[in-house]
């Protein structure tokens, strides 16, 4: 994240996850994490988020999360990457 302006400012970095091939009722895109950061003029910060597979599951009728195999998308701002489970 880079502050290209001439003033200090803040930015909320939002990480969204989408299950491309879900067979379960799932949101199109789910907010996974967010973090507010402060940036000085011209400052750049690299944000790192770790996504354990156990945290991308969905609850159905039971008490346990189900993690389906397939392709997932991670979106941060205008950047999108994919990963495969299973």
N, C-alpha and C positions, 0 to 999 in steps of 0.2 A: 504494500500500500504506500503510495507516495503523495505527499502534499506538494502540489505544483504551484500553490498560491504564495502570497507574500505575508500571510498572517498565520498564526497558530490556529489549529482547528482540531476537531475530533471527527472520528469516523466509526461507524458501527459495522464491523465485518460480520457478515451473515453467511452461514454454511447451510445449504439445502441439500437434501438427498431425495432422489426419485427412484422408485423401483420400476424399471422399464417393462418387465414381463410379469407383474404380479397377478396371481390367480385369485388373490384375496382382495376384498374391498380395501383399497389403500388410497391415501391422499395422493394427488398428482405430484406434489412436492411438499416435503416436510422440513420445517426448520430444525436443523440438528444442533447447531451451536451458534452463539454469537458472542462478540467481545467488542467493547468500546475501547478505542485507543486514542491517545492524543499525539498529534504530530506538529512539530515545529516547521516553519517555512523551509521547503526543500528537503525535508527529512523523509526517508524511506524506512519502512519496517516490514520485515518478513514475518508472516503469521504461519504457524504450524498447528494443524489439528490432526489428531490421531482418531481414526474411526474403527473401534473394535466391531467385528462382525456381529457379536452378541447384541449390540445396541441398535442395529438396524431392523430388528425383527418387529413383527406386529402381534398384538394380542388378539386372539379370536375368542371363542366362548370359554376357554379354560384359563387357568392362572399363569400359563407359561407363554413366552414369546415364541413365535414361529419365524425362523429365518428361511426364506425361500431361496433356492438356487436361481442364478440368473444374473442379468446385467443391471447395475445400479449406476446412476449418474450423481456426481457431486458438483454443485454449482456454487461459486463464490463470485459475486458481482457478475461480470460478463464472461468469466472463465468457467468452462465445464470440462470435467474429466470423467472417465468411466472406470469401473472395476467389476470383476466377475466373482460371484460367490459360487462355490461348488465346482 
